[in-house]
């Protein structure tokens, strides 16, 4: 994903999605009381979700493939558990795009282990 600014305006460039060109993208999220400012609102189904961070284990040779200035951001994303919420298979290798990389990882309990970093 990238933002492109031209004389005609700002455009958000999206790739990797199964969409036709110029398809509108809507991103509707639940209300999150800890992040939004309506103090009398409730969190609905999100109030039932346990929010915990994972411990991220990254072998040095894999971490070095990520530019130094982007490493902290990647680790923060991984700590937030990017798996689908219905997945909890410690033997499964998951993947996510991060910048120009495909990051593959496993999760066992509270430990996320990066197993591969590939350029896309």
C-alpha positions, 0 to 999 in steps of 0.5 A: 500500500502506498500514498501517491500525491499529485497535482490532482489530489491524493491517491491510496494505491492498494495491491495484493487484494482480489479487486478490479481496478477502481473498486471502492474499498470500505473499511468499517470498524467497530467502536473501540471505547479505549481509542475513541472519545465517546465515554458512554459508548460500549465496545459490543463484541470487542469488549469480550476479546482478550487483548494481549501481546505476543513475544516475538522471536526473530533470528538475527539473520532474518531480522537483518533482511528488514531495513533497520528503520522498519524493524521496530514497526514490524515487531510491533505488528507481530506482537499484535498477533496478525493471525485470523482470530479463529486460527490457533494451530501451533504447527501452521506457518502463517504469513503477512506482507510487510513493506516489500517483504513476506514475513512467515511465522508460527505461533505457539501459545504467547510466542511468535517465531519468525521462520522466513523473510522473503522479498516480494 
